[in-house]
Amino acid sequence: MILPTKGISASRALLTVGAEVHGLLKAPTSVAALWEEFSNSRKQAGSRERLTFDWFSLALSLLFSMGLIEIGNDGRIGRSRVSPPTVGE
């Protein structure tokens, strides 16, 4: 699920989807606006694989657990201002 497998293509792996989402986060935004921007960017790129909102939310959960995004007091999602912990800390 997180990495590509025999049953999950590289473009659907949560790490890949998370990287795409993280790249779109230029400024704090709502989940709905981020989902819309993500969907549009995949369509413009000509992606044939349709990703559901469930899969998108799993990618957000992965990014949050990795410390790469944070949720502001206003409920908007943005890039984390704190460096994620390194292995062994």
HTML snippet that shows the backbone in 3Dmol.js (N, CA, C, O; Angstrom):
<script src="https://3Dmol.org/build/3Dmol-min.js"></script>
<div id="view" style="width:600px;height:400px;position:relative"></div>
<script>
const pdb = `
ATOM      1  N   MET A   1       0.812  -1.187   0.000  1.00  0.00           N
ATOM      2  CA  MET A   1       0.000   0.000   0.000  1.00  0.00           C
ATOM      3  C   MET A   1       0.865   1.264   0.000  1.00  0.00           C
ATOM      4  O   MET A   1       0.646   2.176  -0.797  1.00  0.00           O
ATOM      5  N   ILE A   2       1.823   1.304   0.882  1.00  0.00           N
ATOM      6  CA  ILE A   2       2.668   2.486   0.968  1.00  0.00           C
ATOM      7  C   ILE A   2       3.637   2.510  -0.204  1.00  0.00           C
ATOM      8  O   ILE A   2       3.848   3.549  -0.830  1.00  0.00           O
ATOM      9  N   LEU A   3       4.213   1.372  -0.489  1.00  0.00           N
ATOM     10  CA  LEU A   3       5.127   1.226  -1.620  1.00  0.00           C
ATOM     11  C   LEU A   3       4.447   0.425  -2.724  1.00  0.00           C
ATOM     12  O   LEU A   3       3.482  -0.291  -2.455  1.00  0.00           O
ATOM     13  N   PRO A   4       4.929   0.531  -3.957  1.00  0.00           N
ATOM     14  CA  PRO A   4       4.347  -0.268  -5.036  1.00  0.00           C
ATOM     15  C   PRO A   4       4.513  -1.763  -4.760  1.00  0.00           C
ATOM     16  O   PRO A   4       5.524  -2.191  -4.203  1.00  0.00           O
ATOM     17  N   THR A   5       3.530  -2.534  -5.149  1.00  0.00           N
ATOM     18  CA  THR A   5       3.571  -3.985  -5.026  1.00  0.00           C
ATOM     19  C   THR A   5       3.089  -4.591  -6.339  1.00  0.00           C
ATOM     20  O   THR A   5       2.855  -3.889  -7.322  1.00  0.00           O
ATOM     21  N   LYS A   6       2.952  -5.886  -6.328  1.00  0.00           N
ATOM     22  CA  LYS A   6       2.432  -6.559  -7.516  1.00  0.00           C
ATOM     23  C   LYS A   6       1.007  -6.092  -7.820  1.00  0.00           C
ATOM     24  O   LYS A   6       0.614  -6.015  -8.984  1.00  0.00           O
ATOM     25  N   GLY A   7       0.239  -5.782  -6.785  1.00  0.00           N
ATOM     26  CA  GLY A   7      -1.157  -5.372  -6.966  1.00  0.00           C
ATOM     27  C   GLY A   7      -1.380  -3.871  -6.991  1.00  0.00           C
ATOM     28  O   GLY A   7      -2.472  -3.419  -7.335  1.00  0.00           O
ATOM     29  N   ILE A   8      -0.362  -3.082  -6.630  1.00  0.00           N
ATOM     30  CA  ILE A   8      -0.506  -1.620  -6.591  1.00  0.00           C
ATOM     31  C   ILE A   8       0.597  -1.000  -7.448  1.00  0.00           C
ATOM     32  O   ILE A   8       1.787  -1.174  -7.185  1.00  0.00           O
ATOM     33  N   SER A   9       0.171  -0.279  -8.470  1.00  0.00           N
ATOM     34  CA  SER A   9       1.152   0.332  -9.370  1.00  0.00           C
ATOM     35  C   SER A   9       1.901   1.461  -8.663  1.00  0.00           C
ATOM     36  O   SER A   9       1.466   1.959  -7.625  1.00  0.00           O
ATOM     37  N   ALA A  10       3.012   1.847  -9.234  1.00  0.00           N
ATOM     38  CA  ALA A  10       3.828   2.913  -8.644  1.00  0.00           C
ATOM     39  C   ALA A  10       3.056   4.225  -8.556  1.00  0.00           C
ATOM     40  O   ALA A  10       3.262   4.993  -7.617  1.00  0.00           O
ATOM     41  N   SER A  11       2.176   4.498  -9.508  1.00  0.00           N
ATOM     42  CA  SER A  11       1.422   5.751  -9.496  1.00  0.00           C
ATOM     43  C   SER A  11       0.312   5.765  -8.447  1.00  0.00           C
ATOM     44  O   SER A  11      -0.211   6.827  -8.108  1.00  0.00           O
ATOM     45  N   ARG A  12      -0.050   4.579  -7.928  1.00  0.00           N
ATOM     46  CA  ARG A  12      -1.087   4.495  -6.892  1.00  0.00           C
ATOM     47  C   ARG A  12      -0.516   4.303  -5.497  1.00  0.00           C
ATOM     48  O   ARG A  12      -1.252   4.420  -4.517  1.00  0.00           O
ATOM     49  N   ALA A  13       0.754   4.018  -5.378  1.00  0.00           N
ATOM     50  CA  ALA A  13       1.363   3.805  -4.070  1.00  0.00           C
ATOM     51  C   ALA A  13       1.194   5.070  -3.233  1.00  0.00           C
ATOM     52  O   ALA A  13       1.325   6.181  -3.748  1.00  0.00           O
ATOM     53  N   LEU A  14       0.904   4.903  -1.950  1.00  0.00           N
ATOM     54  CA  LEU A  14       0.642   6.050  -1.088  1.00  0.00           C
ATOM     55  C   LEU A  14       1.834   6.991  -0.999  1.00  0.00           C
ATOM     56  O   LEU A  14       1.652   8.199  -0.844  1.00  0.00           O
ATOM     57  N   LEU A  15       3.031   6.472  -1.093  1.00  0.00           N
ATOM     58  CA  LEU A  15       4.208   7.331  -1.063  1.00  0.00           C
ATOM     59  C   LEU A  15       4.247   8.238  -2.292  1.00  0.00           C
ATOM     60  O   LEU A  15       4.604   9.411  -2.185  1.00  0.00           O
ATOM     61  N   THR A  16       3.888   7.712  -3.435  1.00  0.00           N
ATOM     62  CA  THR A  16       3.847   8.501  -4.668  1.00  0.00           C
ATOM     63  C   THR A  16       2.732   9.534  -4.610  1.00  0.00           C
ATOM     64  O   THR A  16       2.939  10.703  -4.932  1.00  0.00           O
ATOM     65  N   VAL A  17       1.545   9.093  -4.194  1.00  0.00           N
ATOM     66  CA  VAL A  17       0.409  10.008  -4.087  1.00  0.00           C
ATOM     67  C   VAL A  17       0.719  11.101  -3.059  1.00  0.00           C
ATOM     68  O   VAL A  17       0.423  12.275  -3.284  1.00  0.00           O
ATOM     69  N   GLY A  18       1.311  10.709  -1.938  1.00  0.00           N
ATOM     70  CA  GLY A  18       1.687  11.683  -0.917  1.00  0.00           C
ATOM     71  C   GLY A  18       2.683  12.708  -1.432  1.00  0.00           C
ATOM     72  O   GLY A  18       2.587  13.890  -1.101  1.00  0.00           O
ATOM     73  N   ALA A  19       3.633  12.265  -2.236  1.00  0.00           N
ATOM     74  CA  ALA A  19       4.614  13.185  -2.812  1.00  0.00           C
ATOM     75  C   ALA A  19       3.931  14.181  -3.749  1.00  0.00           C
ATOM     76  O   ALA A  19       4.279  15.361  -3.764  1.00  0.00           O
ATOM     77  N   GLU A  20       2.966  13.708  -4.523  1.00  0.00           N
ATOM     78  CA  GLU A  20       2.214  14.607  -5.408  1.00  0.00           C
ATOM     79  C   GLU A  20       1.439  15.635  -4.593  1.00  0.00           C
ATOM     80  O   GLU A  20       1.447  16.824  -4.912  1.00  0.00           O
ATOM     81  N   VAL A  21       0.776  15.175  -3.548  1.00  0.00           N
ATOM     82  CA  VAL A  21      -0.009  16.067  -2.691  1.00  0.00           C
ATOM     83  C   VAL A  21       0.906  17.086  -2.016  1.00  0.00           C
ATOM     84  O   VAL A  21       0.601  18.278  -1.987  1.00  0.00           O
ATOM     85  N   HIS A  22       2.013  16.619  -1.480  1.00  0.00           N
ATOM     86  CA  HIS A  22       2.957  17.507  -0.795  1.00  0.00           C
ATOM     87  C   HIS A  22       3.486  18.576  -1.751  1.00  0.00           C
ATOM     88  O   HIS A  22       3.690  19.722  -1.352  1.00  0.00           O
ATOM     89  N   GLY A  23       3.702  18.207  -2.985  1.00  0.00           N
ATOM     90  CA  GLY A  23       4.171  19.156  -3.987  1.00  0.00           C
ATOM     91  C   GLY A  23       3.163  20.245  -4.309  1.00  0.00           C
ATOM     92  O   GLY A  23       3.534  21.342  -4.727  1.00  0.00           O
ATOM     93  N   LEU A  24       1.889  19.942  -4.114  1.00  0.00           N
ATOM     94  CA  LEU A  24       0.835  20.920  -4.388  1.00  0.00           C
ATOM     95  C   LEU A  24       0.626  21.902  -3.241  1.00  0.00           C
ATOM     96  O   LEU A  24      -0.007  22.942  -3.421  1.00  0.00           O
ATOM     97  N   LEU A  25       1.147  21.581  -2.082  1.00  0.00           N
ATOM     98  CA  LEU A  25       0.937  22.425  -0.897  1.00  0.00           C
ATOM     99  C   LEU A  25       1.891  23.619  -0.913  1.00  0.00           C
ATOM    100  O   LEU A  25       2.962  23.575  -0.307  1.00  0.00           O
ATOM    101  N   LYS A  26       1.505  24.654  -1.592  1.00  0.00           N
ATOM    102  CA  LYS A  26       2.310  25.883  -1.627  1.00  0.00           C
ATOM    103  C   LYS A  26       1.966  26.779  -0.444  1.00  0.00           C
ATOM    104  O   LYS A  26       2.829  27.482   0.082  1.00  0.00           O
ATOM    105  N   ALA A  27       0.713  26.754  -0.032  1.00  0.00           N
ATOM    106  CA  ALA A  27       0.226  27.550   1.095  1.00  0.00           C
ATOM    107  C   ALA A  27      -0.840  26.724   1.804  1.00  0.00           C
ATOM    108  O   ALA A  27      -1.430  25.834   1.192  1.00  0.00           O
ATOM    109  N   PRO A  28      -1.099  26.999   3.082  1.00  0.00           N
ATOM    110  CA  PRO A  28      -2.146  26.251   3.791  1.00  0.00           C
ATOM    111  C   PRO A  28      -3.482  26.329   3.047  1.00  0.00           C
ATOM    112  O   PRO A  28      -3.875  27.382   2.545  1.00  0.00           O
ATOM    113  N   THR A  29      -4.155  25.198   2.992  1.00  0.00           N
ATOM    114  CA  THR A  29      -5.411  25.111   2.248  1.00  0.00           C
ATOM    115  C   THR A  29      -6.342  24.110   2.910  1.00  0.00           C
ATOM    116  O   THR A  29      -5.927  23.339   3.774  1.00  0.00           O
ATOM    117  N   SER A  30      -7.592  24.127   2.504  1.00  0.00           N
ATOM    118  CA  SER A  30      -8.560  23.167   3.038  1.00  0.00           C
ATOM    119  C   SER A  30      -8.389  21.821   2.347  1.00  0.00           C
ATOM    120  O   SER A  30      -7.809  21.729   1.265  1.00  0.00           O
ATOM    121  N   VAL A  31      -8.898  20.791   2.985  1.00  0.00           N
ATOM    122  CA  VAL A  31      -8.823  19.444   2.403  1.00  0.00           C
ATOM    123  C   VAL A  31      -9.583  19.410   1.083  1.00  0.00           C
ATOM    124  O   VAL A  31      -9.116  18.820   0.109  1.00  0.00           O
ATOM    125  N   ALA A  32     -10.756  20.044   1.053  1.00  0.00           N
ATOM    126  CA  ALA A  32     -11.577  20.037  -0.168  1.00  0.00           C
ATOM    127  C   ALA A  32     -10.850  20.724  -1.323  1.00  0.00           C
ATOM    128  O   ALA A  32     -10.852  20.219  -2.446  1.00  0.00           O
ATOM    129  N   ALA A  33     -10.233  21.868  -1.053  1.00  0.00           N
ATOM    130  CA  ALA A  33      -9.513  22.588  -2.108  1.00  0.00           C
ATOM    131  C   ALA A  33      -8.292  21.787  -2.577  1.00  0.00           C
ATOM    132  O   ALA A  33      -7.985  21.758  -3.768  1.00  0.00           O
ATOM    133  N   LEU A  34      -7.604  21.143  -1.638  1.00  0.00           N
ATOM    134  CA  LEU A  34      -6.445  20.334  -1.994  1.00  0.00           C
ATOM    135  C   LEU A  34      -6.858  19.125  -2.825  1.00  0.00           C
ATOM    136  O   LEU A  34      -6.174  18.770  -3.785  1.00  0.00           O
ATOM    137  N   TRP A  35      -7.965  18.493  -2.467  1.00  0.00           N
ATOM    138  CA  TRP A  35      -8.488  17.360  -3.224  1.00  0.00           C
ATOM    139  C   TRP A  35      -8.830  17.792  -4.656  1.00  0.00           C
ATOM    140  O   TRP A  35      -8.514  17.086  -5.613  1.00  0.00           O
ATOM    141  N   GLU A  36      -9.467  18.940  -4.792  1.00  0.00           N
ATOM    142  CA  GLU A  36      -9.837  19.456  -6.109  1.00  0.00           C
ATOM    143  C   GLU A  36      -8.590  19.723  -6.956  1.00  0.00           C
ATOM    144  O   GLU A  36      -8.537  19.358  -8.130  1.00  0.00           O
ATOM    145  N   GLU A  37      -7.591  20.362  -6.348  1.00  0.00           N
ATOM    146  CA  GLU A  37      -6.353  20.662  -7.062  1.00  0.00           C
ATOM    147  C   GLU A  37      -5.618  19.374  -7.449  1.00  0.00           C
ATOM    148  O   GLU A  37      -5.076  19.269  -8.549  1.00  0.00           O
ATOM    149  N   PHE A  38      -5.604  18.405  -6.545  1.00  0.00           N
ATOM    150  CA  PHE A  38      -4.963  17.123  -6.810  1.00  0.00           C
ATOM    151  C   PHE A  38      -5.660  16.392  -7.969  1.00  0.00           C
ATOM    152  O   PHE A  38      -5.003  15.889  -8.880  1.00  0.00           O
ATOM    153  N   SER A  39      -6.981  16.343  -7.919  1.00  0.00           N
ATOM    154  CA  SER A  39      -7.745  15.674  -8.982  1.00  0.00           C
ATOM    155  C   SER A  39      -7.495  16.330 -10.332  1.00  0.00           C
ATOM    156  O   SER A  39      -7.294  15.648 -11.337  1.00  0.00           O
ATOM    157  N   ASN A  40      -7.511  17.664 -10.346  1.00  0.00           N
ATOM    158  CA  ASN A  40      -7.276  18.384 -11.600  1.00  0.00           C
ATOM    159  C   ASN A  40      -5.865  18.167 -12.126  1.00  0.00           C
ATOM    160  O   ASN A  40      -5.669  18.027 -13.333  1.00  0.00           O
ATOM    161  N   SER A  41      -4.891  18.139 -11.244  1.00  0.00           N
ATOM    162  CA  SER A  41      -3.511  17.954 -11.700  1.00  0.00           C
ATOM    163  C   SER A  41      -3.312  16.558 -12.284  1.00  0.00           C
ATOM    164  O   SER A  41      -2.557  16.392 -13.241  1.00  0.00           O
ATOM    165  N   ARG A  42      -3.976  15.562 -11.722  1.00  0.00           N
ATOM    166  CA  ARG A  42      -3.868  14.200 -12.266  1.00  0.00           C
ATOM    167  C   ARG A  42      -4.544  14.110 -13.628  1.00  0.00           C
ATOM    168  O   ARG A  42      -4.050  13.427 -14.526  1.00  0.00           O
ATOM    169  N   LYS A  43      -5.682  14.804 -13.784  1.00  0.00           N
ATOM    170  CA  LYS A  43      -6.366  14.805 -15.083  1.00  0.00           C
ATOM    171  C   LYS A  43      -5.508  15.483 -16.138  1.00  0.00           C
ATOM    172  O   LYS A  43      -5.386  14.986 -17.258  1.00  0.00           O
ATOM    173  N   GLN A  44      -4.912  16.620 -15.782  1.00  0.00           N
ATOM    174  CA  GLN A  44      -4.071  17.352 -16.728  1.00  0.00           C
ATOM    175  C   GLN A  44      -2.830  16.561 -17.105  1.00  0.00           C
ATOM    176  O   GLN A  44      -2.324  16.692 -18.220  1.00  0.00           O
ATOM    177  N   ALA A  45      -2.341  15.747 -16.194  1.00  0.00           N
ATOM    178  CA  ALA A  45      -1.163  14.920 -16.477  1.00  0.00           C
ATOM    179  C   ALA A  45      -1.527  13.716 -17.341  1.00  0.00           C
ATOM    180  O   ALA A  45      -0.646  12.987 -17.798  1.00  0.00           O
ATOM    181  N   GLY A  46      -2.827  13.506 -17.566  1.00  0.00           N
ATOM    182  CA  GLY A  46      -3.265  12.400 -18.407  1.00  0.00           C
ATOM    183  C   GLY A  46      -3.301  11.061 -17.701  1.00  0.00           C
ATOM    184  O   GLY A  46      -3.253  10.015 -18.348  1.00  0.00           O
ATOM    185  N   SER A  47      -3.386  11.083 -16.379  1.00  0.00           N
ATOM    186  CA  SER A  47      -3.430   9.836 -15.616  1.00  0.00           C
ATOM    187  C   SER A  47      -4.728   9.091 -15.896  1.00  0.00           C
ATOM    188  O   SER A  47      -5.816   9.662 -15.829  1.00  0.00           O
ATOM    189  N   ARG A  48      -4.596   7.832 -16.205  1.00  0.00           N
ATOM    190  CA  ARG A  48      -5.776   7.006 -16.480  1.00  0.00           C
ATOM    191  C   ARG A  48      -6.327   6.386 -15.210  1.00  0.00           C
ATOM    192  O   ARG A  48      -7.507   6.043 -15.139  1.00  0.00           O
ATOM    193  N   GLU A  49      -5.461   6.242 -14.198  1.00  0.00           N
ATOM    194  CA  GLU A  49      -5.898   5.634 -12.949  1.00  0.00           C
ATOM    195  C   GLU A  49      -6.673   6.651 -12.119  1.00  0.00           C
ATOM    196  O   GLU A  49      -6.190   7.747 -11.832  1.00  0.00           O
ATOM    197  N   ARG A  50      -7.866   6.265 -11.749  1.00  0.00           N
ATOM    198  CA  ARG A  50      -8.714   7.122 -10.936  1.00  0.00           C
ATOM    199  C   ARG A  50      -8.435   6.822  -9.475  1.00  0.00           C
ATOM    200  O   ARG A  50      -8.489   5.668  -9.048  1.00  0.00           O
ATOM    201  N   LEU A  51      -8.138   7.855  -8.717  1.00  0.00           N
ATOM    202  CA  LEU A  51      -7.911   7.685  -7.287  1.00  0.00           C
ATOM    203  C   LEU A  51      -9.119   8.228  -6.529  1.00  0.00           C
ATOM    204  O   LEU A  51      -9.626   9.307  -6.836  1.00  0.00           O
ATOM    205  N   THR A  52      -9.563   7.484  -5.558  1.00  0.00           N
ATOM    206  CA  THR A  52     -10.714   7.908  -4.769  1.00  0.00           C
ATOM    207  C   THR A  52     -10.265   8.843  -3.649  1.00  0.00           C
ATOM    208  O   THR A  52      -9.082   8.936  -3.324  1.00  0.00           O
ATOM    209  N   PHE A  53     -11.250   9.534  -3.070  1.00  0.00           N
ATOM    210  CA  PHE A  53     -10.962  10.416  -1.947  1.00  0.00           C
ATOM    211  C   PHE A  53     -10.413   9.615  -0.771  1.00  0.00           C
ATOM    212  O   PHE A  53      -9.588  10.121  -0.011  1.00  0.00           O
ATOM    213  N   ASP A  54     -10.859   8.382  -0.615  1.00  0.00           N
ATOM    214  CA  ASP A  54     -10.350   7.526   0.464  1.00  0.00           C
ATOM    215  C   ASP A  54      -8.839   7.339   0.338  1.00  0.00           C
ATOM    216  O   ASP A  54      -8.111   7.432   1.326  1.00  0.00           O
ATOM    217  N   TRP A  55      -8.382   7.077  -0.866  1.00  0.00           N
ATOM    218  CA  TRP A  55      -6.957   6.860  -1.108  1.00  0.00           C
ATOM    219  C   TRP A  55      -6.179   8.158  -0.873  1.00  0.00           C
ATOM    220  O   TRP A  55      -5.081   8.144  -0.316  1.00  0.00           O
ATOM    221  N   PHE A  56      -6.762   9.273  -1.303  1.00  0.00           N
ATOM    222  CA  PHE A  56      -6.174  10.593  -1.078  1.00  0.00           C
ATOM    223  C   PHE A  56      -6.038  10.858   0.422  1.00  0.00           C
ATOM    224  O   PHE A  56      -5.004  11.353   0.869  1.00  0.00           O
ATOM    225  N   SER A  57      -7.066  10.535   1.197  1.00  0.00           N
ATOM    226  CA  SER A  57      -7.016  10.774   2.643  1.00  0.00           C
ATOM    227  C   SER A  57      -5.994   9.863   3.323  1.00  0.00           C
ATOM    228  O   SER A  57      -5.384  10.259   4.317  1.00  0.00           O
ATOM    229  N   LEU A  58      -5.801   8.663   2.807  1.00  0.00           N
ATOM    230  CA  LEU A  58      -4.747   7.796   3.335  1.00  0.00           C
ATOM    231  C   LEU A  58      -3.368   8.400   3.082  1.00  0.00           C
ATOM    232  O   LEU A  58      -2.477   8.304   3.926  1.00  0.00           O
ATOM    233  N   ALA A  59      -3.199   9.019   1.923  1.00  0.00           N
ATOM    234  CA  ALA A  59      -1.935   9.686   1.622  1.00  0.00           C
ATOM    235  C   ALA A  59      -1.714  10.865   2.574  1.00  0.00           C
ATOM    236  O   ALA A  59      -0.590  11.101   3.015  1.00  0.00           O
ATOM    237  N   LEU A  60      -2.777  11.602   2.890  1.00  0.00           N
ATOM    238  CA  LEU A  60      -2.669  12.687   3.864  1.00  0.00           C
ATOM    239  C   LEU A  60      -2.279  12.140   5.233  1.00  0.00           C
ATOM    240  O   LEU A  60      -1.450  12.733   5.923  1.00  0.00           O
ATOM    241  N   SER A  61      -2.863  11.030   5.627  1.00  0.00           N
ATOM    242  CA  SER A  61      -2.521  10.407   6.908  1.00  0.00           C
ATOM    243  C   SER A  61      -1.060   9.990   6.943  1.00  0.00           C
ATOM    244  O   SER A  61      -0.393  10.142   7.966  1.00  0.00           O
ATOM    245  N   LEU A  62      -0.563   9.467   5.838  1.00  0.00           N
ATOM    246  CA  LEU A  62       0.840   9.084   5.756  1.00  0.00           C
ATOM    247  C   LEU A  62       1.739  10.307   5.909  1.00  0.00           C
ATOM    248  O   LEU A  62       2.711  10.275   6.664  1.00  0.00           O
ATOM    249  N   LEU A  63       1.416  11.384   5.194  1.00  0.00           N
ATOM    250  CA  LEU A  63       2.210  12.606   5.292  1.00  0.00           C
ATOM    251  C   LEU A  63       2.195  13.164   6.715  1.00  0.00           C
ATOM    252  O   LEU A  63       3.216  13.634   7.217  1.00  0.00           O
ATOM    253  N   PHE A  64       1.031  13.107   7.357  1.00  0.00           N
ATOM    254  CA  PHE A  64       0.920  13.607   8.725  1.00  0.00           C
ATOM    255  C   PHE A  64       1.747  12.751   9.681  1.00  0.00           C
ATOM    256  O   PHE A  64       2.440  13.280  10.550  1.00  0.00           O
ATOM    257  N   SER A  65       1.675  11.445   9.522  1.00  0.00           N
ATOM    258  CA  SER A  65       2.428  10.552  10.409  1.00  0.00           C
ATOM    259  C   SER A  65       3.937  10.681  10.202  1.00  0.00           C
ATOM    260  O   SER A  65       4.718  10.392  11.109  1.00  0.00           O
ATOM    261  N   MET A  66       4.343  11.112   9.019  1.00  0.00           N
ATOM    262  CA  MET A  66       5.756  11.326   8.736  1.00  0.00           C
ATOM    263  C   MET A  66       6.221  12.716   9.190  1.00  0.00           C
ATOM    264  O   MET A  66       7.409  13.032   9.120  1.00  0.00           O
ATOM    265  N   GLY A  67       5.287  13.532   9.652  1.00  0.00           N
ATOM    266  CA  GLY A  67       5.629  14.868  10.118  1.00  0.00           C
ATOM    267  C   GLY A  67       5.853  15.878   9.007  1.00  0.00           C
ATOM    268  O   GLY A  67       6.488  16.909   9.225  1.00  0.00           O
ATOM    269  N   LEU A  68       5.336  15.591   7.815  1.00  0.00           N
ATOM    270  CA  LEU A  68       5.552  16.467   6.669  1.00  0.00           C
ATOM    271  C   LEU A  68       4.462  17.512   6.489  1.00  0.00           C
ATOM    272  O   LEU A  68       4.684  18.534   5.838  1.00  0.00           O
ATOM    273  N   ILE A  69       3.285  17.268   7.060  1.00  0.00           N
ATOM    274  CA  ILE A  69       2.209  18.254   7.009  1.00  0.00           C
ATOM    275  C   ILE A  69       1.662  18.447   8.411  1.00  0.00           C
ATOM    276  O   ILE A  69       1.846  17.607   9.292  1.00  0.00           O
ATOM    277  N   GLU A  70       0.985  19.571   8.598  1.00  0.00           N
ATOM    278  CA  GLU A  70       0.359  19.846   9.883  1.00  0.00           C
ATOM    279  C   GLU A  70      -0.999  20.497   9.646  1.00  0.00           C
ATOM    280  O   GLU A  70      -1.280  21.025   8.570  1.00  0.00           O
ATOM    281  N   ILE A  71      -1.820  20.443  10.671  1.00  0.00           N
ATOM    282  CA  ILE A  71      -3.150  21.036  10.598  1.00  0.00           C
ATOM    283  C   ILE A  71      -3.137  22.288  11.462  1.00  0.00           C
ATOM    284  O   ILE A  71      -2.834  22.227  12.654  1.00  0.00           O
ATOM    285  N   GLY A  72      -3.464  23.415  10.860  1.00  0.00           N
ATOM    286  CA  GLY A  72      -3.462  24.679  11.576  1.00  0.00           C
ATOM    287  C   GLY A  72      -4.696  24.812  12.456  1.00  0.00           C
ATOM    288  O   GLY A  72      -5.617  23.998  12.381  1.00  0.00           O
ATOM    289  N   ASN A  73      -4.703  25.844  13.287  1.00  0.00           N
ATOM    290  CA  ASN A  73      -5.847  26.107  14.163  1.00  0.00           C
ATOM    291  C   ASN A  73      -7.120  26.383  13.378  1.00  0.00           C
ATOM    292  O   ASN A  73      -8.224  26.183  13.884  1.00  0.00           O
ATOM    293  N   ASP A  74      -6.967  26.840  12.150  1.00  0.00           N
ATOM    294  CA  ASP A  74      -8.127  27.121  11.303  1.00  0.00           C
ATOM    295  C   ASP A  74      -8.592  25.883  10.530  1.00  0.00           C
ATOM    296  O   ASP A  74      -9.540  25.964   9.749  1.00  0.00           O
ATOM    297  N   GLY A  75      -7.934  24.741  10.742  1.00  0.00           N
ATOM    298  CA  GLY A  75      -8.325  23.490  10.093  1.00  0.00           C
ATOM    299  C   GLY A  75      -7.715  23.284   8.722  1.00  0.00           C
ATOM    300  O   GLY A  75      -7.980  22.273   8.072  1.00  0.00           O
ATOM    301  N   ARG A  76      -6.899  24.229   8.271  1.00  0.00           N
ATOM    302  CA  ARG A  76      -6.275  24.072   6.957  1.00  0.00           C
ATOM    303  C   ARG A  76      -4.981  23.272   7.078  1.00  0.00           C
ATOM    304  O   ARG A  76      -4.319  23.279   8.115  1.00  0.00           O
ATOM    305  N   ILE A  77      -4.644  22.589   6.001  1.00  0.00           N
ATOM    306  CA  ILE A  77      -3.453  21.745   5.953  1.00  0.00           C
ATOM    307  C   ILE A  77      -2.331  22.523   5.292  1.00  0.00           C
ATOM    308  O   ILE A  77      -2.535  23.193   4.280  1.00  0.00           O
ATOM    309  N   GLY A  78      -1.144  22.428   5.873  1.00  0.00           N
ATOM    310  CA  GLY A  78       0.021  23.080   5.295  1.00  0.00           C
ATOM    311  C   GLY A  78       1.255  22.227   5.508  1.00  0.00           C
ATOM    312  O   GLY A  78       1.226  21.242   6.245  1.00  0.00           O
ATOM    313  N   ARG A  79       2.326  22.613   4.862  1.00  0.00           N
ATOM    314  CA  ARG A  79       3.601  21.925   5.076  1.00  0.00           C
ATOM    315  C   ARG A  79       4.062  22.168   6.503  1.00  0.00           C
ATOM    316  O   ARG A  79       3.848  23.242   7.067  1.00  0.00           O
ATOM    317  N   SER A  80       4.679  21.181   7.063  1.00  0.00           N
ATOM    318  CA  SER A  80       5.167  21.286   8.425  1.00  0.00           C
ATOM    319  C   SER A  80       6.324  22.269   8.495  1.00  0.00           C
ATOM    320  O   SER A  80       7.188  22.299   7.619  1.00  0.00           O
ATOM    321  N   ARG A  81       6.327  23.066   9.546  1.00  0.00           N
ATOM    322  CA  ARG A  81       7.416  24.031   9.734  1.00  0.00           C
ATOM    323  C   ARG A  81       8.537  23.405  10.551  1.00  0.00           C
ATOM    324  O   ARG A  81       9.629  23.965  10.647  1.00  0.00           O
ATOM    325  N   VAL A  82       8.271  22.259  11.130  1.00  0.00           N
ATOM    326  CA  VAL A  82       9.259  21.566  11.943  1.00  0.00           C
ATOM    327  C   VAL A  82       9.840  20.428  11.129  1.00  0.00           C
ATOM    328  O   VAL A  82       9.109  19.709  10.449  1.00  0.00           O
ATOM    329  N   SER A  83      11.132  20.264  11.195  1.00  0.00           N
ATOM    330  CA  SER A  83      11.781  19.158  10.479  1.00  0.00           C
ATOM    331  C   SER A  83      11.327  17.835  11.067  1.00  0.00           C
ATOM    332  O   SER A  83      11.269  17.695  12.289  1.00  0.00           O
ATOM    333  N   PRO A  84      11.002  16.854  10.219  1.00  0.00           N
ATOM    334  CA  PRO A  84      10.603  15.542  10.734  1.00  0.00           C
ATOM    335  C   PRO A  84      11.767  14.873  11.445  1.00  0.00           C
ATOM    336  O   PRO A  84      12.924  15.116  11.105  1.00  0.00           O
ATOM    337  N   PRO A  85      11.471  14.034  12.430  1.00  0.00           N
ATOM    338  CA  PRO A  85      12.554  13.353  13.156  1.00  0.00           C
ATOM    339  C   PRO A  85      13.315  12.410  12.229  1.00  0.00           C
ATOM    340  O   PRO A  85      12.751  11.847  11.290  1.00  0.00           O
ATOM    341  N   THR A  86      14.593  12.251  12.509  1.00  0.00           N
ATOM    342  CA  THR A  86      15.388  11.330  11.709  1.00  0.00           C
ATOM    343  C   THR A  86      15.373   9.971  12.381  1.00  0.00           C
ATOM    344  O   THR A  86      15.015   9.857  13.553  1.00  0.00           O
ATOM    345  N   VAL A  87      15.751   8.964  11.661  1.00  0.00           N
ATOM    346  CA  VAL A  87      15.765   7.602  12.188  1.00  0.00           C
ATOM    347  C   VAL A  87      16.783   7.532  13.323  1.00  0.00           C
ATOM    348  O   VAL A  87      17.904   8.027  13.201  1.00  0.00           O
ATOM    349  N   GLY A  88      16.383   6.920  14.408  1.00  0.00           N
ATOM    350  CA  GLY A  88      17.273   6.733  15.541  1.00  0.00           C
ATOM    351  C   GLY A  88      17.098   7.765  16.631  1.00  0.00           C
ATOM    352  O   GLY A  88      17.727   7.648  17.683  1.00  0.00           O
ATOM    353  N   GLU A  89      16.259   8.780  16.419  1.00  0.00           N
ATOM    354  CA  GLU A  89      16.041   9.793  17.456  1.00  0.00           C
ATOM    355  C   GLU A  89      14.921   9.376  18.374  1.00  0.00           C
ATOM    356  O   GLU A  89      14.589  10.101  19.312  1.00  0.00           O
TER     357      GLU A  89
END
`;
const viewer = $3Dmol.createViewer("view");
viewer.addModel(pdb, "pdb");
viewer.setStyle({}, {cartoon: {color: "spectrum"}});
viewer.zoomTo();
viewer.render();
</script>
